[in-house]
Amino acid sequence: MLTIHAAPLVLPVGAAAVDGGAVAVDGDRIVAIGPYGVVTAAHPGARVRQWPGVLTPGLRQWDAVPLLTRCYHPDPREADELGEQPLTGEDFERLAGRMDEPRRAGSVRRGLQRMLSHGTTHVAGPFDDHAVRTAVARSGLTAVAGAPGGLPGEPDLDPFARGRDLPGSVHAPLAAGGRADLAVFDVPDEAALVAAGAGTCVATVLGGRLVHRRR
């Protein structure tokens, strides 16, 4: 079924922003980008999803390997003991010694879900660990080559921590015929998005599928 994703501002990257824009998606492909009235008129009967804020291409997560292999993502039931943020460094090392495979696998799954909740559609590998590689493949996220030379500092779920701006944080621009990897953020414009970060994500569309929606 053809779906139209509409937002007050569409930021395709590499092309002019569209006020009151829309992106039409058929299967896993983008079939049109443009003003809402033009796109809906060209595709009558399509399902329309209205989103707040800005609609952008999906983001790329450079820190995927350390986030999945050198961080622990607490279960919500562990929040009182461990908090809600990923545990890294010495905190992770203390926990890793008493972590069995089911607990580790749960952390990986939650890490992937949290990436999706930050508008991520592409993750940088390589994923040498078989269990992690399998979980990434099952998530539907697209694995891409890692950043050359490695990255300093602590890993961050927000792709803007590495990408700095929108063009540096997306994997590819939105374009008709391209894969339908989209993200929507509840901010008024591009400057506000970069300032506030990907934690403002309200929806992630992966290959045409709505895989995250903030309730």
ZIVEN-V42002 format. One line per field, one symbol per residue. phi: phi as a letter, one per 20 degrees, with the letter a starting at -180 (. if undefined). psi: psi as a letter, one per 40 degrees, with the letter a starting at -180 (. if undefined). burial: + if it has 16 or more other ideal C-beta (glycine too) atoms within 10 Angstrom, else -. A space follows every 10 residues. Layout:
phi->???
psi->???
burial->???
This chain:
phi->.fcdddbgbd dfmnbffdfl ebceccmdce dacrggffff ffcfnffdde demddcffed dfegfffedc cdeffgfegf edndegeclf fffffffcde ffffffffff fffffffdmf cccededfff ffgffffffn feecffffnm cfnffcfegf fdfmcfgede ebffbgnefe dcbcceceaf fffffenffe fdbcddlndf dbbfe
psi->hhhhhiidhh gdheiiihhf iihhhhbeih eihaiddddd degieihhhh iibihiiiih hdfddddddf ihhiideedd deaeihhibd ddddddefhi dddddddddd ddddddefeh ehhhaigdhd ddddddddde ihhiiihhei hiiiihdhde ddddiddeei diihiheiig hiihhgidad ddddddieee heihhhfehh ehhh.
burial->--++++++++ +++----+-- +++++----+ ++++-+--++ --+--+--+- +-++++++++ ++++++++++ ++++------ -+---+++-- -+-------- ---+--++-+ ++-+++++++ ++++--+--- -+--++--+- ++++-+---- +---++++++ +++--+--++ ++-+---+++ +++++++--+ --++--++-+ ++++++++-- ++---
